[in-house]
Amino acid sequence: MSKSQLAQNQEALSVKPVSRGIDRVKVVFDEPGLVADAGLILVATLVSRLGLEALVDATVHFTDRAGGFRPGRKVLTLVHAMVAGASHIGHADRLRAGATGGVLGHRVMAPSTLGSFLRAFSFGHVRQLDAVIAESLRRAWALGTGPETSRLVVDIDSTICQVYGRAKSGAAYGYTKVLGYHPIVAVRAGSGEILHARMRKGSANTARGTKRFVEELVARARRAGASGEIVMRFDSGFWSNATIAVLGRLDVRFTMAVRCGNSAIATAIASIEETAWEPIAYTPDGIAEVAETGYKGHRLVVRRTRLVDVAQQALFPGWRHHGFLSDLEGSTVELDRFHRQHATVELAIRDIKEGSGLAHCPSGNFAANGAWLACAVLAHNLCRWTALVGQVHPDDQLTVAATLRSQLIAVPGRLVNRAGTPVLRGPLHWPWQHRFDRALAKIRALPAIASG
């Protein structure tokens, strides 16, 4: 190929700039009126109705500790940053961009200040922040989101918050062989609200502190206005006669999974007559049946499953059993179906991890990470309450944080002054404008909750 032909081919393959190409777009960051996440005004309005800043200031008390002045604005800065998608302290800087602070109703604090604030926490201060969560729950339920006299179903579970730094205080390898923390959480079935949460060391076994946790949870739910029956569901990691005794003393109904490999449980299962097993629709790949017997004065409901594929039967030739204890009434089939719904607790746990800041525990200080968990719980609940009160989905469809953020929170906007009135201008043809307007109107119609 000649040099002239090679030059012609190179010229033909070269990308020629177009007069209106994307490379001609000049990018500058100089607009003071832009709001990074304009939809935060929904959550901030609900925060105002609940009076959370004053509540934190009145509840969390720091004495001669650096960074402890005016804790309300610092907690809300963390919470609003988490609602906007923050998983690290430094992500709070997005609230300081443009006019974003103008839709929050409080002063936005710098990440360095937030870091000092979190490090000022002791175990007692974390408990004070936990009291804020309890009171915020009471106030939110007073606005119509609570169960009132209806049955309150609560799922208790634990999770692993993985960390990578070996200098993390309290982090350890647990039964999962993963370095991290091992918090315990209580989730309200249906709404996905987190009613109670407690940070624990990574080496803590699943059942550690459950009795005290349940006592605090029941007292919290009753104070918040739950006057009907309370039912709690547990997996087998929480199986404990002492916990069952506490539930009985508190007049709380329960379903609690047991370990079928336990000799006493295995003996009870073996005593079930073959004719007592009732088939259920459970899995398309096998056979499932349920039956029940008694164990220490409670109903022991057992589900057994067996694969039907010949190749799979070579690996698992016999029946596999899953059992749980309960003091609830109802048929065996209904009770088994009800207990299986405990698995939905994983959706709320995944949501607070992926959507409300708990994907990362930012500090090497254990108490600071406990405070971070409390802020994540507040952020998670505020997302759920915003969706409930604002009727984001009128058909009661559960709204996770990622959906709320993509449709209503992460709305670009510009805050302008029009004849003395602040106006937040959003983009034309925003697909979820109707939902946004309806949610804001309903939240603004709420009365301010008194602090009593």
C-alpha positions as CSV (number, residue, x, y, z in Angstrom):
1,M,0.0,0.0,0.0
2,S,1.4,3.4,-1.0
3,K,1.9,6.2,1.4
4,S,-0.9,8.2,-0.3
5,Q,-3.4,5.4,0.1
6,L,-2.4,4.8,3.7
7,A,-2.9,8.5,4.4
8,Q,-6.3,8.4,2.7
9,N,-7.4,5.4,4.8
10,Q,-6.3,7.1,8.0
11,E,-8.2,10.2,7.1
12,A,-11.3,8.2,6.4
13,L,-11.1,6.3,9.8
14,S,-10.4,9.5,11.8
15,V,-13.3,10.9,13.8
16,K,-14.2,14.3,12.6
17,P,-15.7,16.7,15.2
18,V,-19.3,17.6,14.5
19,S,-20.5,21.2,15.0
20,R,-23.0,20.0,17.6
21,G,-21.1,17.1,19.1
22,I,-21.0,16.2,22.7
23,D,-17.4,17.4,22.9
24,R,-18.5,20.9,22.3
25,V,-20.5,21.0,25.6
26,K,-18.7,23.1,28.1
27,V,-19.0,22.0,31.7
28,V,-18.8,24.5,34.6
29,F,-19.8,24.1,38.3
30,D,-20.9,27.7,39.1
31,E,-24.7,27.6,39.7
32,P,-25.4,28.5,43.4
33,G,-29.1,27.9,43.1
34,L,-29.0,24.3,42.0
35,V,-30.2,21.5,44.4
36,A,-28.4,18.2,44.1
37,D,-31.3,16.1,45.5
38,A,-34.4,18.3,45.5
39,G,-36.6,15.4,46.6
40,L,-35.0,15.7,50.1
41,I,-37.6,18.3,50.8
42,L,-40.1,15.4,51.2
43,V,-38.1,13.8,54.0
44,A,-37.1,17.1,55.5
45,T,-40.7,18.2,55.7
46,L,-41.6,14.9,57.5
47,V,-38.6,15.5,59.8
48,S,-40.0,19.0,60.6
49,R,-43.4,17.6,61.4
50,L,-41.9,15.0,63.7
51,G,-39.7,17.6,65.4
52,L,-36.6,15.5,65.2
53,E,-33.9,18.2,65.5
54,A,-35.3,19.5,68.7
55,L,-35.9,15.9,69.9
56,V,-32.2,15.0,69.4
57,D,-31.0,18.2,71.0
58,A,-33.2,17.4,74.1
59,T,-32.3,13.7,74.3
60,V,-28.6,13.4,73.4
61,H,-26.5,15.1,76.0
62,F,-22.7,15.6,75.6
63,T,-20.7,17.0,78.5
64,D,-17.3,18.5,77.8
65,R,-16.9,16.4,74.7
66,A,-15.5,17.8,71.4
67,G,-18.1,17.9,68.7
68,G,-21.1,17.5,70.9
69,F,-22.7,20.9,70.5
70,R,-26.1,21.0,68.8
71,P,-26.3,17.3,68.1
72,G,-29.6,17.6,66.2
73,R,-28.3,19.3,63.1
74,K,-25.4,16.8,63.0
75,V,-27.6,13.7,63.3
76,L,-30.0,15.1,60.6
77,T,-27.0,15.9,58.3
78,L,-26.0,12.2,58.5
79,V,-29.6,11.0,58.1
80,H,-30.4,13.2,55.1
81,A,-27.0,12.2,53.5
82,M,-28.0,8.5,54.0
83,V,-31.4,9.1,52.5
84,A,-29.6,10.7,49.5
85,G,-27.4,7.6,49.2
86,A,-24.4,8.2,51.4
87,S,-22.5,5.3,52.7
88,H,-19.4,7.2,54.1
89,I,-19.1,10.3,56.2
90,G,-17.5,12.2,53.4
91,H,-20.6,11.7,51.2
92,A,-22.4,14.3,53.4
93,D,-20.5,17.0,51.3
94,R,-23.2,16.5,48.6
95,L,-25.6,18.3,50.9
96,R,-23.4,21.4,50.9
97,A,-23.5,21.7,47.1
98,G,-25.4,24.6,45.6
99,A,-28.6,25.4,47.4
100,T,-29.2,21.8,48.7
101,G,-29.2,23.0,52.3
102,G,-32.1,25.3,51.5
103,V,-34.5,22.3,51.3
104,L,-33.4,20.6,54.5
105,G,-34.5,23.0,57.2
106,H,-31.3,22.8,59.2
107,R,-27.7,23.8,58.9
108,V,-25.6,21.2,57.0
109,M,-22.4,20.2,58.9
110,A,-19.1,19.4,57.3
111,P,-17.8,15.8,57.2
112,S,-14.9,16.6,59.5
113,T,-17.4,17.9,62.1
114,L,-19.5,14.8,61.7
115,G,-16.5,12.6,62.2
116,S,-15.6,14.3,65.5
117,F,-19.2,14.1,66.5
118,L,-19.4,10.4,66.0
119,R,-16.2,9.8,67.8
120,A,-17.6,11.7,70.8
121,F,-20.2,8.9,71.4
122,S,-20.0,6.5,74.3
123,F,-22.3,3.5,74.8
124,G,-24.5,5.8,76.9
125,H,-24.9,8.3,74.1
126,V,-25.8,5.6,71.7
127,R,-28.6,4.6,74.1
128,Q,-29.8,8.2,74.1
129,L,-29.9,8.2,70.3
130,D,-31.7,4.9,70.5
131,A,-34.3,6.7,72.7
132,V,-34.7,9.2,69.8
133,I,-35.6,6.3,67.5
134,A,-38.2,5.1,70.0
135,E,-39.8,8.5,70.3
136,S,-39.7,9.1,66.6
137,L,-41.6,5.8,66.2
138,R,-44.2,7.0,68.6
139,R,-44.6,10.3,66.8
140,A,-44.8,8.7,63.3
141,W,-47.4,6.2,64.5
142,A,-49.4,9.0,66.0
143,L,-49.6,10.4,62.4
144,G,-51.5,7.3,61.4
145,T,-48.8,4.9,60.3
146,G,-49.0,2.6,63.4
147,P,-50.9,-0.6,64.0
148,E,-53.1,0.8,66.8
149,T,-55.4,-2.0,67.9
150,S,-54.4,-4.3,65.0
151,R,-52.0,-7.2,65.3
152,L,-48.4,-6.2,65.2
153,V,-46.1,-8.8,63.7
154,V,-42.4,-8.3,64.3
155,D,-39.5,-10.3,62.8
156,I,-36.3,-10.6,64.8
157,D,-33.1,-11.3,62.9
158,S,-29.4,-10.6,62.9
159,T,-27.0,-9.7,60.1
160,I,-23.3,-9.3,59.4
161,C,-21.9,-5.9,58.6
162,Q,-18.6,-6.8,56.9
163,V,-15.6,-4.6,57.5
164,Y,-12.0,-4.8,56.1
165,G,-9.9,-2.8,58.5
166,R,-8.4,-4.8,61.4
167,A,-8.3,-1.7,63.5
168,K,-12.1,-1.7,63.8
169,S,-13.0,-1.9,67.5
170,G,-15.4,-4.7,68.2
171,A,-15.1,-6.3,64.7
172,A,-14.4,-10.0,64.8
173,Y,-14.9,-13.2,62.9
174,G,-18.2,-14.9,63.8
175,Y,-19.9,-18.1,62.7
176,T,-19.9,-16.9,59.0
177,K,-16.1,-16.5,59.1
178,V,-16.5,-12.9,57.9
179,L,-14.8,-10.0,59.7
180,G,-17.4,-7.5,60.9
181,Y,-20.1,-6.6,63.3
182,H,-23.2,-8.6,64.2
183,P,-26.2,-6.3,64.9
184,I,-29.6,-7.5,65.9
185,V,-32.7,-5.9,64.3
186,A,-36.5,-6.0,64.8
187,V,-38.6,-5.3,61.7
188,R,-42.3,-4.6,61.5
189,A,-43.8,-7.0,59.0
190,G,-45.7,-5.3,56.2
191,S,-44.2,-1.8,56.5
192,G,-40.6,-2.8,56.8
193,E,-39.9,-0.3,59.6
194,I,-37.1,-1.1,61.9
195,L,-38.5,-0.9,65.4
196,H,-35.3,-1.6,67.3
197,A,-31.7,-2.3,66.5
198,R,-28.6,-2.9,68.5
199,M,-25.0,-3.0,67.4
200,R,-23.0,-6.0,68.7
201,K,-19.5,-7.2,68.4
202,G,-18.7,-9.5,65.5
203,S,-18.0,-12.5,67.8
204,A,-21.5,-12.3,69.4
205,N,-23.6,-15.4,68.9
206,T,-27.0,-14.9,67.3
207,A,-29.0,-15.1,70.5
208,R,-26.8,-12.9,72.6
209,G,-28.8,-10.2,74.4
210,T,-32.1,-11.3,72.9
211,K,-34.0,-11.3,76.2
212,R,-33.2,-7.7,77.0
213,F,-33.7,-6.8,73.3
214,V,-37.2,-8.3,73.4
215,E,-38.1,-6.6,76.7
216,E,-37.1,-3.2,75.3
217,L,-38.9,-3.8,72.0
218,V,-42.2,-4.7,73.6
219,A,-42.0,-1.7,75.9
220,R,-41.2,0.5,72.9
221,A,-44.1,-0.8,70.8
222,R,-46.6,-0.4,73.6
223,R,-45.4,3.2,74.3
224,A,-45.6,4.0,70.6
225,G,-49.3,3.0,70.6
226,A,-49.5,-0.7,69.7
227,S,-52.4,-1.8,71.9
228,G,-53.3,-5.0,70.0
229,E,-51.7,-8.5,69.9
230,I,-48.0,-8.7,69.3
231,V,-46.5,-11.6,67.5
232,M,-42.7,-12.2,67.0
233,R,-41.1,-14.5,64.6
234,F,-37.6,-15.9,65.1
235,D,-35.2,-18.2,63.2
236,S,-33.5,-21.1,64.9
237,G,-30.5,-19.1,66.0
238,F,-32.6,-17.4,68.6
239,W,-34.1,-20.7,70.0
240,S,-34.0,-20.4,73.8
241,N,-36.2,-21.5,76.6
242,A,-35.3,-18.4,78.5
243,T,-36.5,-16.2,75.6
244,I,-39.7,-18.2,75.3
245,A,-40.3,-17.6,79.0
246,V,-39.8,-13.8,78.5
247,L,-42.3,-13.8,75.7
248,G,-44.8,-15.6,77.9
249,R,-44.3,-13.1,80.7
250,L,-44.8,-10.2,78.3
251,D,-47.9,-11.8,76.8
252,V,-46.3,-11.9,73.3
253,R,-47.2,-14.7,70.9
254,F,-44.4,-16.2,68.8
255,T,-43.2,-18.6,66.2
256,M,-39.6,-19.8,66.8
257,A,-37.6,-22.1,64.6
258,V,-35.8,-25.0,66.2
259,R,-32.8,-27.0,65.2
260,C,-34.1,-30.4,64.0
261,G,-30.8,-32.0,64.6
262,N,-31.3,-31.6,68.3
263,S,-31.9,-35.1,69.8
264,A,-35.0,-34.1,71.7
265,I,-36.6,-32.4,68.7
266,A,-35.6,-35.3,66.4
267,T,-37.3,-37.7,68.9
268,A,-40.5,-35.5,68.9
269,I,-40.5,-35.5,65.1
270,A,-40.1,-39.3,64.9
271,S,-43.2,-39.7,67.1
272,I,-45.4,-38.1,64.4
273,E,-47.7,-40.7,62.8
274,E,-47.2,-41.1,59.1
275,T,-50.9,-40.5,58.5
276,A,-50.7,-37.1,60.2
277,W,-48.6,-35.5,57.4
278,E,-50.5,-33.1,55.1
279,P,-49.3,-32.2,51.7
280,I,-48.7,-28.5,50.9
281,A,-47.8,-26.5,47.8
282,Y,-44.2,-25.5,48.6
283,T,-41.7,-26.2,45.8
284,P,-42.1,-27.4,42.2
285,D,-39.0,-29.6,42.5
286,G,-40.2,-31.8,45.3
287,I,-42.7,-32.9,47.8
288,A,-43.6,-31.0,50.9
289,E,-45.8,-32.0,53.9
290,V,-46.6,-30.5,57.3
291,A,-47.6,-32.0,60.6
292,E,-47.4,-31.1,64.3
293,T,-46.8,-32.5,67.7
294,G,-46.1,-31.2,71.1
295,Y,-42.9,-30.1,72.8
296,K,-42.6,-28.6,76.3
297,G,-46.2,-27.4,76.3
298,H,-46.0,-25.7,72.9
299,R,-47.0,-26.7,69.3
300,L,-44.1,-28.1,67.3
301,V,-45.0,-27.6,63.7
302,V,-42.8,-29.5,61.2
303,R,-42.4,-29.2,57.5
304,R,-40.6,-32.0,55.6
305,T,-39.5,-31.9,52.0
306,R,-38.1,-34.4,49.6
307,L,-36.7,-34.0,46.1
308,V,-38.3,-35.9,43.3
309,D,-35.6,-35.8,40.7
310,V,-33.7,-39.1,40.6
311,A,-30.3,-37.5,40.3
312,Q,-30.9,-35.2,43.1
313,Q,-32.3,-38.0,45.3
314,A,-28.9,-39.6,45.1
315,L,-27.6,-36.6,47.1
316,F,-30.6,-36.2,49.4
317,P,-32.4,-39.5,49.5
318,G,-34.5,-38.9,52.6
319,W,-36.8,-36.2,54.1
320,R,-35.4,-32.9,55.3
321,H,-37.2,-31.3,58.2
322,H,-37.8,-27.7,59.3
323,G,-39.6,-27.2,62.6
324,F,-40.7,-24.3,64.8
325,L,-42.4,-23.8,68.1
326,S,-45.5,-21.6,68.5
327,D,-48.3,-20.7,70.9
328,L,-50.5,-19.4,68.1
329,E,-53.9,-20.8,67.1
330,G,-54.8,-21.9,63.6
331,S,-54.4,-24.9,61.4
332,T,-50.9,-26.4,60.8
333,V,-50.9,-25.4,57.2
334,E,-51.8,-21.8,58.0
335,L,-49.2,-21.6,60.8
336,D,-46.5,-22.9,58.5
337,R,-47.4,-20.4,55.9
338,F,-47.3,-17.6,58.4
339,H,-43.9,-18.6,59.8
340,R,-42.4,-18.8,56.3
341,Q,-43.2,-15.1,55.8
342,H,-40.4,-14.4,58.4
343,A,-38.0,-14.6,55.4
344,T,-39.2,-11.1,54.3
345,V,-37.1,-9.6,57.1
346,E,-34.2,-10.1,54.8
347,L,-35.7,-7.5,52.4
348,A,-35.6,-4.8,55.1
349,I,-32.1,-5.7,56.2
350,R,-30.9,-5.6,52.6
351,D,-32.7,-2.2,52.2
352,I,-31.0,-0.6,55.1
353,K,-27.6,-1.9,53.9
354,E,-27.9,-1.0,50.3
355,G,-30.2,2.0,50.6
356,S,-29.7,3.7,53.9
357,G,-26.1,3.8,54.8
358,L,-25.3,0.5,56.6
359,A,-23.2,-0.9,53.7
360,H,-20.2,0.6,55.6
361,C,-19.3,1.1,59.2
362,P,-17.0,4.1,58.9
363,S,-15.2,4.4,62.2
364,G,-12.7,2.4,64.1
365,N,-14.6,3.3,67.3
366,F,-17.3,0.8,68.3
367,A,-19.6,3.4,69.8
368,A,-19.3,5.6,66.8
369,N,-20.4,2.7,64.6
370,G,-23.3,2.2,67.0
371,A,-24.4,5.8,66.4
372,W,-24.0,5.3,62.7
373,L,-26.4,2.3,62.9
374,A,-28.9,4.5,64.8
375,C,-28.7,7.2,62.1
376,A,-29.1,4.5,59.4
377,V,-32.3,3.2,61.2
378,L,-33.7,6.7,61.2
379,A,-32.9,7.2,57.5
380,H,-34.5,3.8,56.7
381,N,-37.6,4.6,58.7
382,L,-38.0,8.1,57.3
383,C,-37.9,6.6,53.8
384,R,-40.7,4.1,54.8
385,W,-42.8,6.7,56.5
386,T,-42.4,9.2,53.6
387,A,-43.7,6.5,51.3
388,L,-46.6,5.5,53.6
389,V,-47.7,9.0,54.6
390,G,-47.2,10.4,51.1
391,Q,-49.0,7.4,49.5
392,V,-46.2,7.0,47.0
393,H,-47.8,3.7,46.1
394,P,-51.6,4.0,46.9
395,D,-51.9,0.2,46.5
396,D,-49.7,-0.3,49.6
397,Q,-46.9,-1.7,47.5
398,L,-43.7,-1.7,49.5
399,T,-41.3,1.0,48.4
400,V,-37.6,0.4,49.0
401,A,-35.1,3.2,49.4
402,A,-33.5,2.7,46.0
403,T,-36.9,3.2,44.3
404,L,-37.8,6.2,46.4
405,R,-34.4,7.7,45.7
406,S,-34.5,7.2,41.9
407,Q,-38.0,8.5,41.5
408,L,-38.5,11.2,44.1
409,I,-35.3,12.0,46.0
410,A,-32.7,12.4,43.3
411,V,-34.7,15.1,41.5
412,P,-32.5,17.9,40.1
413,G,-33.9,21.3,40.9
414,R,-33.2,25.0,41.2
415,L,-34.1,27.1,44.2
416,V,-35.1,30.6,43.1
417,N,-36.8,33.6,44.7
418,R,-40.0,34.6,43.0
419,A,-41.6,37.8,44.4
420,G,-40.2,37.0,47.9
421,T,-41.3,33.3,47.8
422,P,-38.8,30.5,47.6
423,V,-39.6,28.3,44.6
424,L,-38.0,24.9,43.9
425,R,-38.1,24.3,40.2
426,G,-37.8,20.8,39.0
427,P,-37.3,19.5,35.4
428,L,-40.1,19.6,32.9
429,H,-41.7,16.2,32.2
430,W,-40.3,14.5,35.3
431,P,-42.0,11.0,35.0
432,W,-43.0,10.9,38.7
433,Q,-44.1,14.5,39.2
434,H,-47.6,13.5,40.1
435,R,-46.3,11.2,42.9
436,F,-44.0,13.9,44.1
437,D,-46.7,16.6,44.3
438,R,-49.1,14.2,46.0
439,A,-46.6,13.1,48.6
440,L,-45.5,16.7,49.4
441,A,-49.1,17.8,49.8
442,K,-50.0,15.0,52.1
443,I,-46.9,15.4,54.3
444,R,-47.4,19.2,54.5
445,A,-51.0,18.5,55.6
446,L,-49.7,16.6,58.7
447,P,-49.9,18.4,62.0
448,A,-46.7,19.1,63.9
449,I,-46.2,16.5,66.7
450,A,-46.0,17.9,70.2
451,S,-43.0,16.7,72.2
452,G,-45.1,15.3,75.1
